[in-house]
Amino acid sequence: MQPRRNYLWCSSDKYLRLSPVSWDQVCKAKTFGGLGLHDISDWNKAMTTKYVWDVAHRGDNRWVRWIHGHYLKNISWWHITHARLIAVGA
């Protein structure tokens, strides 16, 4: 496994060159010739959007209740400012 990983990601002195496979190709579905990995940048955007949605709509989970109790303190997500977040230590 290690030699294959080193070859793909060029993570060894033995494989000092450009990667033979582009990230776009790696992230394609297996049925389209890729490895089926998620693009980490797209995944990060999706998860951040999900968390903002949960906070804005008061999703029913412990993390959202903590954010509202600790940072927002009964202020709507849509009315919070960057200065307010800095003031409370976010």
C-alpha positions in Angstrom: 0.0 0.0 0.0 2.8 2.5 0.9 4.6 2.3 -2.5 1.3 2.9 -4.3 0.4 5.8 -2.1 3.9 7.3 -2.5 3.6 6.9 -6.3 0.2 8.6 -6.4 1.0 11.4 -4.0 4.7 11.8 -4.6 5.4 11.6 -0.9 8.8 9.9 -1.1 12.3 11.0 -2.3 12.0 8.1 -4.7 9.1 9.7 -6.5 10.2 13.4 -6.9 8.1 14.4 -9.9 4.7 15.8 -10.7 1.8 13.6 -9.7 0.7 11.4 -12.6 -2.9 11.9 -11.8 -4.8 15.2 -11.4 -6.9 15.8 -8.3 -9.9 16.3 -10.5 -9.4 12.8 -11.9 -8.9 11.3 -8.4 -12.2 12.9 -7.3 -14.3 11.4 -10.1 -16.6 8.5 -9.3 -15.1 5.1 -9.7 -17.6 4.4 -12.6 -16.0 7.3 -14.5 -12.4 6.2 -13.9 -11.6 8.0 -10.7 -11.0 6.8 -7.2 -14.2 8.1 -5.8 -12.6 10.5 -3.2 -14.4 13.7 -2.1 -12.8 17.0 -3.1 -11.8 18.3 0.4 -12.5 21.9 -0.6 -16.0 21.1 -1.8 -16.6 18.9 1.3 -15.5 21.7 3.6 -17.9 24.2 1.9 -20.7 21.7 2.2 -20.2 21.0 5.9 -19.7 24.7 6.7 -23.0 25.5 5.0 -24.7 22.7 6.8 -23.5 24.1 10.2 -24.6 27.6 9.3 -28.0 26.3 8.3 -28.3 24.4 11.6 -27.4 27.4 13.7 -29.6 29.8 11.7 -32.6 27.4 11.9 -31.8 26.3 15.5 -31.2 22.7 14.6 -31.9 20.3 17.5 -28.5 19.2 18.6 -26.1 20.0 21.5 -23.6 21.9 19.4 -26.2 24.3 18.1 -27.6 24.9 21.6 -24.1 25.6 22.8 -23.5 28.1 20.0 -26.7 29.9 20.7 -26.1 29.9 24.5 -22.4 30.9 24.4 -22.0 33.1 21.4 -25.4 34.3 20.0 -27.3 34.7 23.3 -30.7 35.1 21.7 -29.5 37.1 18.8 -30.5 35.9 15.3 -27.8 34.4 13.2 -28.7 36.9 10.5 -28.1 39.9 12.8 -24.7 38.8 14.2 -21.7 40.9 13.1 -18.0 40.0 12.9 -17.3 42.5 15.6 -19.8 40.8 18.0 -18.1 37.4 17.4 -14.7 38.9 18.2 -16.1 40.5 21.3 -17.2 37.2 22.7 -14.1 35.4 21.7 -15.1 33.4 18.7 
